[in-house]
Amino acid sequence: MSAQPKVIIFTTPTCSFCNAAKRYFREKNIRFKDIDVTRDQAAARDMMKRTGQTGVPVILINNQPIVGFDKPKINRLLNIKD
């Protein structure tokens, strides 16, 4: 089995789509790093710089940004067959 791509998710505690994305990753046994942008201003600026977005979730899969919980794109980048 090949190494899992690096997955980072920028979230806020109150974001329902963030929680749905994290739940989905757990269901699929995908390891991810969760960054709360309400606590980490540098990460929030980084996310904004990468995507032009202030909304969450922003998911990075091998540094490729996905804005929102875009399951088809996530599945494609992680090679998940749904």
Secondary structure, 3 states (H helix, E strand, C coil): CCCCCCEEEEECCCCHHHHHHHHHHHHCCCCCEEEECCCCHHHHHHHHHHHCCCCCCEEEECCEEEECCCHHHHHHHHCCCC
